[in-house]
Amino acid sequence: MIKSPQLNKEVFLMNYYTKKLLTLTEWFRKKFDILKTYQNSIYQAFTILPYSNGITEAINNHIKVIKRIAYGYRRFSYFRLRILIIQHHSQWQKKNVKKVVNG
């Protein structure tokens, strides 16, 4: 019987962690139980589903940079407006670059 390499890795990791479970503190055991409970979902998230939070992380990074630069805004509405203007401008640049490249 031929087993898939991925299944062998999963079995190996589960056996390894089960053996090491006795040497772990109670705090780590609880965390391991959580991982075991959701292991199928975690596996699917890394292997099957094509989703990524890269766009969200990029927007958060832009906001953090603006926040550092714009320290001292008196009103949140101005800060929010600055974020929206910069975000819209970066999206506008991306669209125009695609138009120039594609002709």
ABEGO torsion letter per residue (X at the ends): XBBBAAAAAAAAAAAAAAAAAAABBAAAAAAAAAAAAAAAAAAAAAAABABBAAAAAAAAAAAAAAAAAABGBABAAAAAAAAAAAAAAAAAAAAAAAAAAAX
